[in-house]
Amino acid sequence: MQSTIPSPPAKAQPSSACDAVVAAAAIADLVSRADPSWVPVAEVADFEETGRGMRATLDLNPGDTIIRIPESLLITRSVVYRHCPGFKQRPALDEHCALAMFLYVLACPSEVQARLGCNLNDFGAYRDSLPQAYDTMHYSAEEVLRQSSSFVPSHIKEKLEVQRSLIQSHTTLASTIFSKLDPSHAFSGPLFVQSWFACNTRCVSLPPGSQHSMALAPLLDMFNHSPSAKIQMSLSNGFYSLVTMDRWRAGEQVFIHYGDHDNWDLWIEYGFCIPGNTRAISVLDDLRLAFPTNGDPVTQERWSVLDSMGLVNDQALSLPASFALICSLHLLLLPKATPSESMIAKWKRMYYSGLVAQVADEGRYVAAFLKQVVKRKCELVNNLIANRSTSCHPSFAILLSDTKHLLQAADVGINS
């Protein structure tokens, strides 16, 4: 990978980075004792750019295994049930909820754990390695939406609402179960939400066909994310392993890849943004709002064609412009004076031959429309940048800056 852009912390830092590194070292020792044949090639360290992360202890080449965790050390719903038998429900708890409940109880004093019927003595080091707070968009959403709702894409607002509803559902369920196990328990909603995000930011996905779909993976969750990192994951022969496809020198931070996320998704799911993220997109407008039918049969027919071909499932104008977006705009912007049937037939022939974006006549309509929309979005972003407060959330500031650069590049591309 050799990231030229430092990756911000993938997880919020604990109150004492030193304590967390010590705790992580204890976990590494536990992993080594569970798998004596494994020789560690990375260790937990504190980095100036990212905070806590994993440092290579020797040169690593593509194909090298960077970490191997015995399956017995993965914390799954079954492990939670074994240590907290009172959590067993019919139907079974959602895996995310069960793991969040586990982390919630793990953060409680031992006497509270005992009253809830949990025996978590083996997880002290893991508890001490966890962050004390998280910086996901959930915690800043109200302020961001109040100050700049028009900048936040509609699909991001919807995703936040879905996440909020799921958190509320899990919180209510956990509170009910805890009160049954210990009627005197003073349930803490904020602590459960923190535990929920600890699970959300740190869980690994397990391969299809596994008994579980997700698990907490001690030590493995210390790796930070880079959009350019390349890794392979596997769960086989009793181990969960990560294999790097990059080269790392001894002493460098080793990054992994959480998935192809743009900065909005990174902020929502993990609590950080990456300046210059190569996966950056800018959502300009809702495509259906930009082209309402208003009872117009020609526009209605064109939307029917696009819907039947599955070209506008996201219903959004995004940059960089995808082939599907360009094709959709070509059709929606065709002059209405021409007989619709013949025009649509011509458009379909061009689409299936892959020539739509090369047709000059229709292309100028698309360019003019995109230029107009980009200009409007530029004005919005420049205004937000000019008027943002000194307390502007760092992730939001990155999103504004990256969007401005993306729009400027798009404007140049449209004019060329």
N, C-alpha and C positions, 0 to 999 in steps of 0.2 A: 504494500500500500504506500508506505512512506508519505504520510499525510503532510502536505505543505501548510494546511490550515489546522491549528490546534483545535481539538474537539473539546467544547465546554463540558463541564461535569454532566455525566449521564444521570447521576443521582445527587440529591442535595447532600452536603457534607455534614457529618455528625458534629456535635458540639466540640469534640476533641478529636482532631484527625489522628493524633498520636495514639490515643486509646483505641481508635478503630483499626489502625495498622497493627497494634499489638493483638487485638482480638482476631484479626484476619490471620495473623501468624499462628495463633492457636488453632484456627480452623485448618490451616495448611498442614500443621502437625497432625491433626486428626485425619486428614485425607491421606497423609503419608503412612500413618499406622494402619489405615484400612486397606491400603494398596502399597505394600512395601516394595514392589517391583517398579513402581513409578518414580522416575527421577524428575523433580520439578524443573521447568525451564523458564518460569516467570514467578515473580514475587510481588506482593503488594507494596506499593510505594506512594509517596505524596508528591505530586507534580505541580509546578507553579501554574501551568496553563489550565489544567483540568481538575486539580485536586487529586483525590485518591484514584489510583489506577493500577495496572499490572505492568511491571518492568521485566524485560527479558534479562535472564541471567547468563545467557550465552547466545551466540549467533543462531538465528532461526531461518530456515529456508522453506520455500513452498513445499507442502506435503508433510511438514512437521506437526506433530500433535502438541498444542500449546497448553492443554489442560485435560486431565482425565479424572472424572469424579465417579467413584463407585456408586452404582445405582442404589445401594443401601443407604447412602447419605443424602439422596434426594428427598425433599420433604413434599410428599403428595397428600392428597386427601386421605388415603388409607393410613399414612403415618399419623396424620392429625387425629383420626379416629382411634388409633392405638394408644395415643398419649392423652387424648381427651375423649373418652368413650361416650360422654354425655352429649357430644355433638352429633352422634348418629341420629339421623332423621329418616322418615319415610314420607315423601320421596327423599332421596339423598340430597344433601346440600350441594348447591352449585360449587364447583371446585374453587372458584375465585373467592366466594364467600367463606368457605371452610378455611382456606389458607389465611384470609384476612382475620378471621376469628382466632386462629392459632397465633398470629403475630400480635393481636390485641392482648390476649392472655399472657403471651410471653413478655409483654411490656409491663405487666402488673406485678405487684409484690408477690412473693412466694405464698403468703397466707391467702391471698385472693385466688391464686392459681389452685390451691388446695380446695378451697370452698367450691370452686367451679369443677372440681373433679379432674383436674389436669396434673400430670406429672411431667414437668418440662425441665428437669434438672440437667438433662444432657445438652440443652440448647443455649446455655449461658453465653458462650463465645459468639454464637451466631447473633444473639440479641445485641451484644455489645458492638458488633460490626455494622449494625444497621444505622442509617441516618436518623436524626432526630426530627427532621422536617423535610417536606418536599415542596417543590416550586412549580408544580404543574399548573396549567392554565385555569384549572378548576378554582384555584384560590384567588385568581386575579380577574376572572371572567366578568364579574359584575362591574368592576371599574373600567375594564377595557371596553365593554359593550356600552357603558354609559358615555364614555368619552369619544368613542370612534366606532360606533356600530356599523356605519356604512362601509368601513374598511374590512370588517370581518366577513369572509365569504359565508353565504347562506348554509352551505354544507358543513362548515365548521360550527356554526351556531346549532345546527341540528345534531351534530356529533356531541357537542357539549351537553345538550339537553338529554340525549340518550344516556350519556355517561352519568349525569346527575341523577336521573331516574333510577339507574341501576344501583348507584351508591345508596340512594335512599331506600330502595327495596332491601338491599343487603343489610343496611343499618337497622332497619325495623326488625328483620328476621333475627339478626344477631342479638338485639336487645331482648326480644321475646325469649329466645333460648337461654340467655344468661339469667334472666329473671326467674325462669323455671328451675334452673340448676341452683341458684342462690338468690332467693327473694330479697336479701339484704344488699345485693350488689348494686353499687351506684354506677350505672352504665355511663361511659363517656363517649358521646357522639364524635367529638373532634379526634379522640384517640383512635376510634374505629376507622374514621376516614383516613387518618394517617396510615393505619395498618393496611387499609384497602389499597392505597397508592404504593405502599412498600411492596405489596404483592404485584400490583400492576406494572411497576417499573423494573422489578427484579426477577419475575418468573421466566422460565424458559419453556418453550413449546416442546412437547414430546411427539415423536413420530406417529402418524396414523397407525391404528392397530394396537397401540399401547393401552394398558389398562386405564391410564389417565392421560389427559391432554396437556396438562401443565404441572410444573413443579418449581419449588424454590430450590436453588442449587448453590449451597454455600461455597464461597471462594470464586466460583465461576462468575457470579454476579458482580465481581469487582472489575471486570473488563469494561472499558468505555467504548463508545461507538464512534466510528468514522464512516461517512457515506462511501468512501472509496475502498474500505477494507473488504477483503474477500476471504470467506471461511466456509468450511463444510462442517456440519454437525451430524453426529450419529449416536444412537443408543443401541449398543450391541455388546454381546459377551459380558453383560453385567456392568458396563461402564457408559457414562455419558461423556462424549469426547468432542473437542473442538480442534479442527485441523486448519492451520493458516495456509492461504494461497499466496502470501506475501513474504517478503524478506525483511527481517528485523535484525539490527545489530544489538549486541549485548549492551544493556544500559538504556535502550530506547523503550518508550512506552509501547506496549502491544495493544492494538485496537482490534475490535471485532465489528461485526455488522449486524445491527438490529433489524434491518429491513430497509426497503427503498421508501423512506419517509421524507416528505417535504417538511419545512420548519413548523408549519401549523400542527401537523401530526406529532412531530417530536415534542413540541411544547405540551400538547394535550396528554400524550401518553407517557412521556419521560421527564418533562420539566426543564427542557433546555432547547436552544436553537443553535445552529451552526452558521456563523458568518460565511457567506459565499457558498452555501449548500448547493451542490451540483444538482440536487433534486428539486431546486426551487421552482415554484410555479406562482403565477399571479392570476387569480380569478377576477375577471373584469365585470361581468354581468351575468345574470340569469338569462339564458338564451331565449326561453319562452317569454320572459318579460320584454326582451328586446324586440321580439317579433310576435306580438299578440295577434290572434286571429280576428277578433272584433267582428265576427260574423262574415268575414271575407272568405268566400269559397275557395279562391285561389290559394291563399295562405293556409287554409285548413287542409287542402289537398297536399300541399308541400310538406306540412307537418305529418300528415298520414304516411307519406312516402318515407320520411326520415324515421318515424317511429317503427314502421314495418321493417326497416333495414337495421334497426338497433344502433343508429349513429349518434343519438343524443341522450343516452341514458343518464349522463351526469348533468345535462341541461345547463351547462355552464360554459361561458367563454373564458378559456384559460390560455395563458402564455407560459412557455412556448406553445404556439398553435399546433394542435395535432392534425393529422391527415383527416380524421373524422370531422373535426371542427371546420377546416377549410372546405371540405366537401359540403357540409351542411350550409355554410355561409354562401357558397356558390349557388345553391338551390334557392335559399331563402331570399337572396338578393337579385335573382333573375328579374328582368323587366316584366311587369305584368301586362304590358301591351301585347306581347307575343302570345299566341294561343298556348294555353297552359299545357295541354296534352302533348303537343309536339316538343315543347321546351323541356318538359320533364323526361320525355323519351330520350332526347338528345343528352340531357344531363346523366341519365342512367348509363348510356353507352360510354360516356366519358369516364364516369366513376368506375365501372367495371374494367375499363381498359387502363385505369390508373392515370389518366391524363387530365383530370379536373383542374389540378393546380397549375397546369401549364397552358390553360386556355386564356389568352390575353384579354379578350373582350370581357368575359365574366370576372377575370382576375382584378381588373381595375375597380370593380364594384366592391370586391372583398377588401382590397387594400384601403379604399376610401373609408369603408365602414370601420375597419380595425383601427385606422389612424384616428378616427373620431372617438372611438371608445378608449383607446390608449391615452389620448389627450385628456379626456375627462378623468381618467383614473390618476394620471400624473398630477393634475391639479389638486385632487383630493389628497394624495400622498404628500405633496409638497406643503400643503396647508397643515396637515397633521404634524409633519416634521418641524415646521416653523413654530407651531404653537404647543408642542409637547412640553410637559412639565419636567422639571429636573428629577422627579420621582418616577418617571416613565419606566415601566418594567423592562429590564435588559433584553428579554426575549422579544418583547414587542418592538423595541428599538431596532433590533436586528431585522425583524420582519419588515419594518418600514424601509430601512436602508437597502435591504436586498431587493425589495419590490421596486424601489426607485431605479436601481441599476438595471433590473430586468425590463422595466418599461422603457428606459432609455435605449437599451439594446434593441428592443422590439421596434421602437420608432425608427431607428436607423435601418433596421431590416426591411421595414415596410417601404421606406423611401428609396431603398437601393433597387 
